[in-house]
């Protein structure tokens, strides 16, 4: 049985999701400005933000399993 995430964990996960979504928005705006070098950097940032969010979620889910 999994326990629910606590408020602090949920806040951290929400922040990671916000960074992921904002980096995608920034990427779209950089693309529109033909800022290719910066868009490439931002794309890496977005991919890393996605990895980070997934990693955080996996960690919290593991921590919240009964018996851990």
Buried (B, 14 or more C-beta within 10 A) or exposed (E): EEEEBEEEBEEBBEEBBEBBEEBBEBBEEBBEEEBEEBBEEBBEBBEEBBEBBEEBBEEBBEEBEEEE
